Amino acid sequence: MEDYMSDRTFDRPVLVKDGQFIQEIGSLEDAFDFLDEWPRERRGPIFETAFRACQRAYDGQIPLSVARDAVAGFARSVKMLQEPLAPLPWMSGTKSGRGGVAA
């Protein structure tokens, strides 16, 4: 199962802020961990929608992007969604020039 889950990476992570801590949800596995840790007494219809979307993406019934958007929607609904302040270096697709071999 772990190998299968590791192939389930989102095209861009969902960032959630809990106090001063920002958590990156970058894959289906991360999303399941985040949702599983959510207190049962605070779960509702938006939580259930996000969880079902993750289950359906895991089963290959819907695209990963739909599950990612559902998790982001849930995070937004509980006021935890953190928009990136600036593009993260690995998101831009440009190389920094470091690590090259000098001729």
Contact map, one row per residue, 1 for C-alpha under 8 A:
1111100000000000000000000000000000000000000000000000000000000000000000000000000000000000000000000000000
1111110000000000000000000000000000000000000000000000000000000000000000000000000000000000000000000000000
1111111000000000000000000000000000000000000000000000000000000000000000000000000000000000000000000000000
1111111100000000000000000000000000000000000000000000000000000000000000000000000000000000000000000000000
1111111100000000000000000011100000000000000000000000000001000000000000000000000000000000000000000000000
0111111110000000000000000010100000000000000000000000000000000000000000000000000000000000000000000000000
0011111110000000000000000000000000000000000000000000000000000000000000000000000000000000000000000000000
0001111111000000000000000011100000000000000000000000000001000001000000000000000000000000000000000000000
0000011111100000000000000111000000000000000000000000000000000001000000000000000000000000000000000000000
0000000111111000000000000111000000000000000000000000000000000001100100000000000000000000000000000000000
0000000011111000000000000000000000000000000000000000000000000000100000000000000000000000000000000000000
0000000001111100000000000100000000000000000000000000000000000000000000000000000000000000001000000000000
0000000001111110000000011110000000000000000000000000000000000000000100000000000000000000000000000000000
0000000000011111000000011100000000000000000000000000000000000000000100110000000011000000000000000000000
0000000000001111100001111000000000000000000000000000000000000000000000000000000011110000000000000000000
0000000000000111110001111000000000000000000000000000000000000000000000000010000111000000000000000000000
0000000000000011111111100000000000000000000000000000000000000000000000000000000111000000000000000000000
0000000000000001111111100000000000000000000000000000000000000000000000000000000100000000000000000000000
0000000000000000111111000000000000000000000000000000000000000000000000000000000000000000000000000000000
0000000000000000111111000000000000000000000000000000000000000000000000000000000000000000000000000000000
0000000000000000111111100000000000000000000000000000000000000000000000000000000000000000000000000000000
0000000000000011111111110000000000000000000000000000000000000000000000000000000001000000000000000000000
0000000000000011110011111000000000000000000000000000000000000000000000000000000000000000000000000000000
0000000000001111000001111100000000000000000000000000000000000000000000000000000000000000000000000000000
0000000000001111000000111111011001000000000000000000000000000000000000000000000000000000000000000000000
0000000011011100000000011111011000000000000000000000000000000000000000000000000000000000000000000000000
0000110111001000000000001111111000000000000000000000000000000000000000000000000000000000000000000000000
0000100111000000000000001111111100000000000000000000010001000001001100000000000000000000000000000000000
0000110100000000000000000011111110000000000000000000000000000000000000000000000000000000000000000000000
0000000000000000000000001111111111000000000000000000000000000000000000000000000000000000000000000000000
0000000000000000000000001111111111100000000000000000010000000000000000100000000000000000000000000000000
0000000000000000000000000001111111110000000000000010010000000000000000000000000000000000000000000000000
0000000000000000000000000000111111111000000000000000000000000000000000000000000000000000000000000000000
0000000000000000000000001000011111111100000000000000000000000000000000000000000000000000000000000000000
0000000000000000000000000000001111111100000000100010000000000000000000000000000000000000000000000000000
0000000000000000000000000000000111111100000000000000000000000000000000000000000000000000000000000000000
0000000000000000000000000000000011111110000000000000000000000000000000000000000000000000000000000000000
0000000000000000000000000000000001111111011000000000000000000000000000000000000000000000000000000000000
0000000000000000000000000000000000001111111000000000000000000000000000000000000000000000000000000000000
0000000000000000000000000000000000000111111000000000000000000000000000000000000000000000000000000000000
0000000000000000000000000000000000000011111000000000000000000000000000000000000000000000000000000000000
0000000000000000000000000000000000000111111100000000000000000000000000000000000000000000000000000000000
0000000000000000000000000000000000000111111111110000000000000000000000000000000000000000000000000000000
0000000000000000000000000000000000000000011111110000000000000000000000000000000000000000000000000000000
0000000000000000000000000000000000000000001111111000000000000000000000000000000000000000000000000000000
0000000000000000000000000000000000000000001111111100000000000000000000001100100000000000000000000000000
0000000000000000000000000000000000100000001111111110000000000000000000000100000000000000000000000000000
0000000000000000000000000000000000000000001111111111000000000000000000000000000000000000000000000000000
0000000000000000000000000000000000000000000011111111100000000000000001000000000000000000000000000000000
0000000000000000000000000000000000000000000001111111110000000000001001101100000000000000000000000000000
0000000000000000000000000000000100100000000000111111111000000000000000100000000000000000000000000000000
0000000000000000000000000000000000000000000000011111111100000000000000000000000000000000000000000000000
0000000000000000000000000000000000000000000000001111111110000100011001000000000000000000000000000000000
0000000000000000000000000001001100000000000000000111111111000001001100000000000000000000000000000000000
0000000000000000000000000000000000000000000000000011111111100000000000000000000000000000000000000000000
0000000000000000000000000000000000000000000000000001111111111100000000000000000000000000000000000000000
0000000000000000000000000000000000000000000000000000111111111111011000000000000000000000000000000000000
0000100100000000000000000001000000000000000000000000011111111000000000000000000000000000000000000000000
0000000000000000000000000000000000000000000000000000001111111100000000000000000000000000000000000000000
0000000000000000000000000000000000000000000000000000000111111110000000000000000000000000000000000000000
0000000000000000000000000000000000000000000000000000000111111110000000000000000000000000000000000000000
0000000000000000000000000000000000000000000000000000100110111111011000000000000000000000000000000000000
0000000000000000000000000000000000000000000000000000000010011111111000000000000000000000000000000000000
0000000111000000000000000001000000000000000000000000010010000111111100000000000000000000000000000000000
0000000001100000000000000000000000000000000000000000000000000011111110000000000000000000000000000000000
0000000000000000000000000000000000000000000000000000100010000111111111000000000000000000000000000000000
0000000000000000000000000001000000000000000000000100110010000111111111100000000000000000000000000000000
0000000001001100000000000001000000000000000000000000010000000001111111110000000000000000000000000000000
0000000000000000000000000000000000000000000000000000000000000000111111111000000000000000000000000000000
0000000000000000000000000000000000000000000000001100100000000000011111111100000000000000000000000000000
0000000000000100000000000000001000000000000000000110000000000000001111111110000000000000000000000000000
0000000000000100000000000000000000000000000000000000000000000000000111111111000010000000000000000000000
0000000000000000000000000000000000000000000001000100000000000000000011111111100000000000000000000000000
0000000000000000000000000000000000000000000001100100000000000000000001111111110000000000000000000000000
0000000000000001000000000000000000000000000000000000000000000000000000111111111110000000000000000000000
0000000000000000000000000000000000000000000000000000000000000000000000011111111110000000000000000000000
0000000000000000000000000000000000000000000001000000000000000000000000001111111100000000000000000000000
0000000000000000000000000000000000000000000000000000000000000000000000000111111110000000000000000000000
0000000000000000000000000000000000000000000000000000000000000000000000000011111110000000000000000000000
0000000000000001110000000000000000000000000000000000000000000000000000000011111111000000000000000000000
0000000000000111100000000000000000000000000000000000000000000000000000010011011111100000000000000000000
0000000000000111100001000000000000000000000000000000000000000000000000000000000111110000000000000000000
0000000000000010000000000000000000000000000000000000000000000000000000000000000011111000000000000000000
0000000000000010000000000000000000000000000000000000000000000000000000000000000001111111000000000000000
0000000000000000000000000000000000000000000000000000000000000000000000000000000000111110000000000000000
0000000000000000000000000000000000000000000000000000000000000000000000000000000000011111000000000000000
0000000000000000000000000000000000000000000000000000000000000000000000000000000000011111101100000000000
0000000000000000000000000000000000000000000000000000000000000000000000000000000000010111111100000000000
0000000000000000000000000000000000000000000000000000000000000000000000000000000000000011111111000000000
0000000000000000000000000000000000000000000000000000000000000000000000000000000000000001111111000000000
0000000000010000000000000000000000000000000000000000000000000000000000000000000000000011111110000000000
0000000000000000000000000000000000000000000000000000000000000000000000000000000000000011111111000000000
0000000000000000000000000000000000000000000000000000000000000000000000000000000000000000111111100000000
0000000000000000000000000000000000000000000000000000000000000000000000000000000000000000110111110000000
0000000000000000000000000000000000000000000000000000000000000000000000000000000000000000000011111100000
0000000000000000000000000000000000000000000000000000000000000000000000000000000000000000000001111100000
0000000000000000000000000000000000000000000000000000000000000000000000000000000000000000000000111111000
0000000000000000000000000000000000000000000000000000000000000000000000000000000000000000000000111111000
0000000000000000000000000000000000000000000000000000000000000000000000000000000000000000000000001111100
0000000000000000000000000000000000000000000000000000000000000000000000000000000000000000000000001111110
0000000000000000000000000000000000000000000000000000000000000000000000000000000000000000000000000011111
0000000000000000000000000000000000000000000000000000000000000000000000000000000000000000000000000001111
0000000000000000000000000000000000000000000000000000000000000000000000000000000000000000000000000000111
